[in-house]
Amino acid sequence: MSSLQSPRLWIRILFAAWIALATGCGPKTDSTDAPAKESARAPAEVTETVSETVEEESTAGIEGFNGKIELDIRDSEPDWTPFTPKRAPKDAPNILFILYDDTGLGAWSPYGGRINMPTLDSIAADGLTYTQWHTTALCSPTRSTLLTGRNHHLNGMAAITETASGFPGSSGRFPPQVTTIAEVLRDNGYSTFWIGKNHNVPETDVAPGASRKQWPTQMGFDRFYGFIGGETNQWYPDLVEDNRFIEAPYGPEEGYHLSKDLADQAIQMLRNQNATNPSKPWYLWFNPGANHAPHHVAKEWADKYKGKFDDGYDEYRKWVTERMIEKGVLPEGTVNTALNPIPEEMANPADTVPAWDSLSEDQKRLFARMAEVYAGFSEYTDVQIGRIIDYLKETGQYDNTIIIYAADNGASGEGSPNGSVNENKFFNNFPDDLQENLKYLDVLGGPETYNHYPTGWAAAFSAPFKMFKRYSQYAGGTADPLVISWPKGIKARGELRHQYHHSVDIVPTILEIVGAEMPETNHGVKQYPLSGVSMAYTFDAAPDAPTKKEVQYYAMLGTRGIWKDGWKAAAVHAPLTGKGNFDEDEWELYNLEEDRSESKNLAKENPEKLKELQDAWFAEAKKNNVLPLDDRSAAELLTTERPAEEPPRDTYIYYPNTACVPESVATNVRGRSYKILGNVEIKEPDASGVLFAHGSRFGGHSLFLKDRKLYYVYNFLGIEPEQVFESDIELTPGKYTLGMEFEKTGQGDKGETLGNTKLYIDDKVVASGEMRTQPAKFTLSGDGLCVGYDSGDAVSSLYKTPGEFEGGEIQAVGVTVKGEPYKNLEAEAKRMLMQH
């Protein structure tokens, strides 16, 4: 195992080269070939030359500088104009943008939903509630539009960053032709802060040694505190502060929850701002983990909703639609749509919704509790946001703060028809088991679960529309809450606005309010024009005034649609099915002026209007880099190999006392034979702790010492029991190569890899047996690969986080997927150990 040879050899070679250069022992230039040195000039000559140079520079001038430059500063006149940072206009408003995840129009109290949102209710009472605001149907793409004001394909964000496919519209990277609103605001005198979720960094750049070029602090934000990726464990989050990975400040046993921590950090940033630059306006983008899975919240918050969802999701859809009509959010006559509108032969089975009455009593009990946890999670986070609002009021900043409170896509159907206590099963195409899930009924929302409600609640919280998140052709995926308040700048209080708008319209709105413009050229690159239109006209408009928007296309994971002048065309297609044949899609047509819920297909009655909208979709697709369409499965999309800064290799070396390596750039053992070897010196008889860990209790594997024995545990998607291999002998002080080997023998019917595992102490097999490994990633939450400890949530129940290795020393741990016999690799590792 050549790459497990001593790193000291590499260091010696580099050190010798450095010494050679420093002492002149390296390659030399013959002095006879060097040009003769110029003789030293007299002081008068030097003075004359400098004066000439100064005169030339002064004559040429410096752009924007109107002072006077002479040889002596006493004879010169300064001009600070080109060097003074631009100040925002006096009384420029602050901007607080709160963006939830995975929340449909029928969830929250301001819209008639059953989830109590006291902070949002108060903001809505002070401002405007929008009833026809739309998004892209998925988080990374929507967030990209809110950052740049361009359509998501122009931002390279066809879907989430983990599904990048190497085309202009789906690169997973912001191109140089788009500038963020943060950069524009910062250049116009604003402080800029990003708190919480960031799902817009390329997957391979989420690593300690990777490029930070597309991290927040290089995209126009002064500060960042949160997590990078689609989701994270709310009890054990994967945190980043500015440009570095950090551990959570304390644990759930001490009252930690990510929503609370994010609010704490936001208030602290604003306090610091107010202490040093009280006259400087700020832009704070606050992105909680709520309401994305895992739905984590303390039991008392979920218990506030006990029994409130016992009527089931079918009845909830009817109830909430009536409430939305009563509140004026929906027009009179709006009807609910079908729960399963996609024909069975074309539907994604994971997205189907069984009728509530067809469920068993156990299913109803479990599913109702899942909705209670989701609701508690949402309200708890809203209350934490209320602390930020309270701070603004206490410091006199509230009245002149524009507050934008929204969600990024419809409610999420990733829980499958049966719900899940471990959402990662969805991304591994692995079905949930009811009896397995029922074991966790009493601890749902706690650290023991990674839970997600079933598709029925996604449809209910996205009522009255068809489908939910990921479905861009229907409003169930794109219709989202949006509330805007600005006491000093908006006269209306507690009013509705029905103008049709989209997430691309937020950036133009902010620019108009603050009097700034998106640059035509930035960093030497001509910029794409803005895709959206300003919504500022709605502040003073009548609730039903005509919209100034003309057209908006939709495309996500193979689904597509278009809105134009009040009409909507939608192609019948399900995401993540891998069925393709897009040219055979049937198109539907809706008149949203008369049918807000998209319930009456008018395609046969209006073929010319349908053709007009179809042509408009293709025109928009060409203009926005939408093609090719991609409906491949989640497992296929998430496991596609993508280019990275590091060249592909089959052997990885990891060292202790370093940050955990994110899964996106860690060794990939999925579907392969692999080996893990660690060189370890045991100095104390009771040495114990983690040698290697990757993942969490919801999917991962770990090599560790406990009770003087060597263990390897593979935790298959959190499904009990853990696959445990325990050495049949005890370890005593000394130097060892400890490791394991998995040999693939086949594949299961659900995509899992089957094989045999051997546990080694040096070259002796100390345990063996059959094992299965999961088909896709361990988790989307970011739980990385660690050496010497287990970050966040422990992979195995046999030890507690962080499980730091004590009583010895780890030299290094190597992982290989080369398929070489273990004995050859062990010999290489042994040689490395002896050189230590």
C-alpha positions, 0 to 999 in steps of 0.5 A: 500500500504505497500511499500508506508509506511514511509521510516523513519521507515526503517531508525529508525530500521537501525539506532537503529541496528547501535547504538546497535553495536557501543555501545556494546549493541548487541550480546556479547561474553563471556570473559571466552570463549575467548582465553587468550591474549598473553603477550606483547613481549619485544622489542628485541623479536619484532626486532628479529621476524621482522628480521626473517620475512624480511629475509624469504620474501627476501629469497622467493623473490617478482616476478619481483623485483630485489632489496634488502629488509632489515629492514632499508630502508637505507640498502635496494635497490629499484627496480622500474621495476615491478611498472613502467607502461608499455610504448608504443614503441617510435613513436607508432601511435595514433588511431582514430576510427570513427564509424557511424551508419546505413550507406550503401555502396551507401550513401557517396561521397567517394563511389559515393554517393550523401551525401557530406562527406568533412572530409571523402573525405580528409581522403580517399585521404590520404589513402585507401578505402575498397570496400568489408568490412562487418559487422554483420548487426546490431549495438551492435553485430558489435560494440562487434566485433570491441571491441574484435576481436571475432564473435558477438555470442562469445561476447554474442551479437547475436543482440542488448542488449535489445533482450538478450534471455538467451543463451550463444550467446545471453546473452547481456553480454560480457563473461569473455573469451573476452578481449577488444582492449582498455584493451590491448592497455591500458596495452601497454601504451596507453590512451583510450577514448570512445566518443559517442554511447555505445550499449554494456551495458546490458539493466538492467545495464543502471541505476544509481544504477546498476553494472558498470562492463560492462561500458566503464571505466571497459572495458579498457577505461580511459574516456567515454562521450556519451550515453548508448543505441541504440539511443538518441535524438540529441537535448535532449540526455541522457548523461553519463560521465564516470560512472554517468548520466548527463544533456546536457551542454545546449539546442538546443535553444542555438545551442546544437546538440549532434554531436557538443558536442561529437566533443567538448568533444573529442578535450578536452580529446585530449588536456588534454592528450597532456598537461600532457602526450604528448609522450603517444599514445592514442586510441579514439573510436568516435561513433556519433549518426549519421546516426541512427534515429532520423535523427536530424539536423538544417534546413540549413543543410537539405536544402543543399540537397533540390531537390537532392532526388526528382528523388526518391529511384528507380532512385537513386539506378540506378544512384549510382550503375553507379557512383560506377562502374565509381569509381572502387568501383564495378566491370564492369557489376555489376547490381542492385538487386530486391527491394523486394527479399523476397517472399511475403508470407515470407517477413516482411511487415514492410520491403517492398518497394513500387515502387517510381512511385506508390507513391502519390505526397504527399508521394514523397514530404515527402519521398524526404525531409526525405532523405534530412534531413538524408543527412544533418545529415550525412554531419553535423556530418562529418564536426564536425569530421573535427574539430577533424582532424584539431586539430590533424593537428594543433598539429602535430599528424595527420601524425602518427595517424591511422584513421579508418572511418567506419559504423556498418551496412547497411542503416536502414529500421526501418522507415517502407514503409511510413517513420516516424516522430516518429521511436518508432512506429516501435518498438511498431508495430504501423503503421504510418499515412501519413496525420499525418506525413505530418503535420511535413514536414516543421520541419523534423529533428528538436526537434518536430520530431523523424524522420526516412526515409522509407524503399525505401531509406534504399534500395537505400543507400545500393545499389546495394545489396538486403535489408538493416540493420538486413538482414545478409544473403545479403550484403545490411545489411552487406556491409559497408564503411571503409576508413583507413589512416595513412600518416606515415605508409601507402604509398598509397594515394587515392587507393581502396582495394577490399579484402573481410574482416569483422569487426572481422578483425579490432582488429587483424589489430590494434594489428599487427600495434602496436606490441601487442598481445591478452592475452591467459589468462586474469583475470585468465580466458582462452580467446577465440582465435581471430575470425578475421585476420589482414588486415595490409597486404592490406596496401602495397598490390595491389588493387586486391590482394587475401584476406587472409580471408577464411570464415565468417558466418552471423546470425542475427534475424533469417537471416543467410548466409556464405562467403567462398573462394569467394562464398556466401550462403544465407538462404531466411528468413526475420527478426522479422517475428516470422515465424520460420521453419528454417529447411524449409528455401531455400538457395541461392548461389552466386559467388561474384568473378563474381557477386558482387551484389549477383544477380544470384542465382547459387544454382541449378547449383552448389548443391555440392558447396551449400552443402559445404557452408551449412555444413560450416555454421553449423560448424561455428554456433557450434563453435561460439554459434550461435544457437538457431535462433530467428526471433520473432517480435520487440515488443516481443523481446523488452518486454521480461522480463530479470533477473536484480539485483533487484527482480521483484516487483509490487510496486515502490517508487521514490523520488525527487532530484534523477537521472531519472530511465532508462526505462529498470529498471523502473516500467513497466506499458505496457499492465497493469492496474496501479496506480500512487500516490504522496504525496505532500505538496503545500506550495504556491497557485501557486505551479506548475511543474512535479510530475512524468514523464516517456518518452518524447513527442514521447511516455510517461506519466506525472502527474503534476500541472499547473494553480492550477490544477492537470493534467495527460497526456498520450502521445500515441506515439506522436500522436496528440491529447494528452490524457489529464485529468484535475482536475475539482477543484483547489488545495490550500495549504495543504498536499495531496495524488495526483494520477491516476488509469488506469483500463485495459478493453481490447486490440486494434487491433494494440496491444494497451491497452484500458481502463479507467482512473481516476484522484484523489485528495486524495480519490476524483475523479476529472477527468475520461475517456477512454484512450489507452496505447502503447504496447511496450516501450516509447522510445529506446532513454533512456528518463527515469522516473523522479520525480520532473522534466522532463528530456530532451524532455517534455512528454506533450506540456502543460509544458516546460522542465525541468518543475521542481516542485516549490512552494511545496514539493514532499515526494515520488511517488509510482507506482503500478501494483498490481491491488488493489483498489485505495482507499486502496492504497490512505489510505496507502499513506495518512498514510505515508504523515502524518508521514512526 
